[in-house]
Amino acid sequence: MTVSRAIAVEAIEPDSPDAGVPAHFGDPMREQRTLATGSGLVDRSNRGVIAVTGPDRLSWLHDITTQHLAGLPPLTGTETLVLSPHGHVEHHAVLLDDGETTLLDVEPGTAPGLLDFLQRMRFMLRVEPVDASADWALYTVAGPSDLAEPDVLPVPGPKFPAGTVPPRPTTRYSVSGLASGGYARRMPYGVDLLVPRGAPPGVPDVGLWAFEALRVGDRRPRLGPDTDHRTLPAELGWIAEAVHLEKGCYRGQETVARVHHLGRPPRRLALLHLDGIAADTPPAPHTPVTTEDGREVGFAGTAVRHYELGMIAIALLKRSVPDDAPLRVAGFAAAIEPDGGP
């Protein structure tokens, strides 16, 4: 596969937020297998990047986001969220710190909104957030890595005693500098390479469609396609990766604590199997999910054709929907993959 065969996302989906990177290189299913077997380079350079400098940057980000970031060691990565006052997810960022700068990579098109929020929260602190999307590009590579596997703390049960969660990020990703410039960050799905824009780490040979298909199969939600304005961190399972349940007050913390201690978020993340007969094109994100009698019980997020599982979709469903409920997504018959499935 070569760059000359690249088919851009916008050539197939003109309104997609993922414009600017290759969707595939001529054989999406083969590319999924390539990525799943531990090889391949994916261009994800359409993600935004916010750079934060200044001696107060980590304590400041600690105070205004969901993650424990105070004292974050250099060359460490993690994830964090910005919530609304009511605890709904507004921004999701994967970050790393090199000892002088914290780099937060975010969903395409969301960097300006996050930067606006950060600018309004500066007050008199010694921090300088800027949109560095024009300077940094993200690529993802699958395959063996010398970096340590992600270090994830267990999520405590409801009404856990104080002192259960250590004062550190709930997820720590190993980071190393690259000789050519930039950083490698170990992630659950491979290694993210954050490099100066214009200096790609190689020739991408796997399109974003393959990355997205494996993401959906792994039930890894994404801000935007898989969320709405009411989404809570607990509904997506982001408590483990991005939320510290014992750190100081931040916007939306009361909702996070209440939902966790009650133990029943109003909706749950599910993987749907779609019949794949009604149409060749997967349903669009935010397509309603209904029961057979037409009652709406949630929405489907990203839907894809998976090389092993067929047509599948991530969905946010009411918690009361049983695993064996026959469902509909537009013209597709849908069935829930029970927890513990593939």
C-alpha positions, 0 to 999 in steps of 0.5 A: 500500500502506498500514499498514492492510493490514499482515499481521503475521508472527505472524498467519501464523507464530505461532512465528516469531522475526520476530514484531512486524513486518509480513510483507507488505501484501497482495501479497508478490510485488509487494513483492519487485519494489518492493524489488528495483527500488530503492524501499520501506521495510521495518520491521525494528524487531524486531531487538535493539540493544545500546548500549555507552558508555565510553572503552574500548568500542572497544578492548574490543570489538576484544579480544573479537570477530572484527573490528578495532574499535580506533580505529574512526572516528566515524560508521563501521559494520561487522560482527562476530561472537562465537565460542565457544572452539571457533570456532563462531558464537554472535552476529552484530552489525552496528554503528556508532559515533558517537564516544561510543556503539557501537550493535550491532543483532542478530537478534531475541531475541538481545540478552539473550544477547549482553548477558550475555556482554558483562557477563561480559567487562567486568572493570575496563574503563571500558565500560557495555553495556546493552540499548537495544532499547526505545529504538532501532528499525531500518528498511531503505530501498532506493533511491539514497543519498548515502552511499559504497558499502561498502568491503570488503577482499579476503580473502587466500588460505591461508598469506598473509604477515603484514601482508597485512590492513590494521589496519582493519575488513575492511568499512566502512559509511558512516554519517551522522546524521539531522536527525530523530535517529538514523543512516543506515548504507549496507549492501550491500542498501540503507540501514539507518535506526537511529532512536529507537523511536516515530519511524519514518522513514516509512510502511513499504510493504514487508513483511519477507517481501520483504526475506527473499526477496531476502536468500535470493536474494543468498545472505546468511545469517542467524544462527539460521535459517541456522546451527546450533551447529556453524557456523563463520564460513568456512562462511557467507562471513562472513570478508569481512564480519566477521572480521579475520584478522590482529588479536590473540587473541580467543575462537575465533581458533585455529579461524578461522585453522586453517580458513582456512589449510587452505582447506577448511571442513567445510561450504559455503553453497549456494542450493537450487532447490526444485521447488515442486510437493510443497507450497505452503509452503516447508520450515521452517528446519533441515529436513534435506537428503538424497541420493536414497538418504536420506543426510543431507548438511546442512540447509536454512535460510531457504526462500522463494518468490522473485518470479523464482527460484521456491521457493529456500532457503539451505542448509549442505551438506557440502563433498563434495556435488557441484553436480549431486547430486540432493537432497531437502528433506522432500518437495521435490526440490532442486538446487544453484545452482552458484557464479556463478549468480543 
